[in-house]
Amino acid sequence: MKNFIITLVFAFVTQAFYAQSAFDKYDGQDDVTSVIVNKKMFDLMSKVKVDASDKETQQYINLIKKLDYLKVFTTKNPKIEADMKASADKYVKSAGLEELMRVNDSGRNVKILVKSGATDTQVKELLMFIDGAKSEESVLLSLTGNFDLNEISVLTDKMQLPGGTDLKKASKSKR
């Protein structure tokens, strides 16, 4: 029984840390632009003094208090893009993410997947993968925390994230 409990705890701990390391291999690679923001940075950003009458900025501050990690990787390299797609597909299966939205527009494929929280709009994890069409960049975005999907449009506006317009559409479609 003791071995069973140890194995169970190890499985949960491994799963929790897998999200942090599943895409880290792209950080620092040639031909990959990466942006990684961790909980400490979100905490620092949330301490910025803002004008209380600026509702949008106040919403942004409230959202970033709920975030743990943001990782964005972009590339135009077809070989790396194929590896990113394979890594994302493998991660989706192992992490239990559900598809929120899929768009195919002029050869550009966008997939947005989430791990739901306590309510329909509550999200623990959001994963977005955009296949680059022709000369466009491929984008892999991972966002973890405990946030409301309706708040995402504020984040995409303020941080100017690649694929931000697709995330806005997803947040509107889930309402």
BELQUIBEL-V438928 format. One line per field, one symbol per residue. phi: phi as a letter, one per 40 degrees, with the letter a starting at -180 (. if undefined). burial: # if it has 24 or more other C-alpha atoms within 12 Angstrom, else .. Layout:
BEGIN
phi: ???
burial: ???
END
This chain:
BEGIN
phi: .cccccccccccccccccccbcbccccgccgbcbbbbbddcccccccccbcccccccccccccccccbabbbbbabccccdccccccccccdcccgcbccabbbbfgcbbbbbbbcbcbcccbcabbbbbcccfbcccbbbbbbiabcdccccccccccfccgdccccccccccc
burial: ..................##.###.##....#######...#..#...........#####################..##..##.###.##..#.#####.#.....########....############....####################....####.######..#.
END
